[in-house]
Amino acid sequence: KPMQFCHQYCRAKDPNGVPSSSQEFKGLLKKIWFDLYRREQTGDSSGFEHVFVGEVKNGEVSGFHNWIQFYLEEQKGGLDYRGYIKPRSQTDALADANDYLLSLQFSWHGVEKFVSTSFIGVSPEFELALYTMCFLVGEEENDVELNTGGAENDAYGLKIKCYKIARDKVGTSFPEV
């Protein structure tokens, strides 16, 4: 359902830029997320690879904003979790079962990532839909209010950063704490 909602939402916001047919919309998704572009050399990256899988370029981890990839890499022994970073201005903040968004520190195949913000426990389809909406009808910085479906006041605001590359592809997208 998240991708159907995404399609309807984007179509309503930009009927001229977002195709009406689901088949054409899937083609648009393939282009913006999976078509290759140049980061260091021709055809060495895609938006999906950067955001959901992560990349090591020039001795630095870039992207890598997906908790499932984090879990899988840690299980394989390729990732060393170093801890989470407290949100700004919340010196007493502790991570608990209600946290759906964390900034993490880790080493991946021996390369440090000092800050990577990720949703925790959400579906990849949810993330893909949210980031796609920001890409297609949003800005580089998007103020978003999410409701976790829990208690009545379990809604929270956050920023979703979304940067384009090669004019028509996702360069990166991630939540900001």
Salt bridges, closest charged atoms under 4 A:
ASP35 OD1 - LYS30 NZ 3.31
ASP44 OD2 - LYS57 NZ 3.26
GLU55 OE1 - ARG39 NE 3.05
GLU55 OE1 - HIS50 ND1 2.72
GLU55 OE2 - LYS57 NZ 3.76
GLU73 OE2 - LYS76 NZ 3.01
GLU73 OE1 - HIS109 NE2 3.32
ASP80 OD2 - ARG82 NE 2.92
GLU112 OE2 - ARG82 NH1 2.81
GLU141 OE1 - LYS159 NZ 3.93
GLU141 OE2 - LYS161 NZ 3.15
ASP143 OD1 - LYS159 NZ 2.67
ASP168 OD2 - LYS31 NZ 3.38
ASP168 OD1 - LYS169 NZ 2.92
GLU176 OE2 - LYS161 NZ 3.32
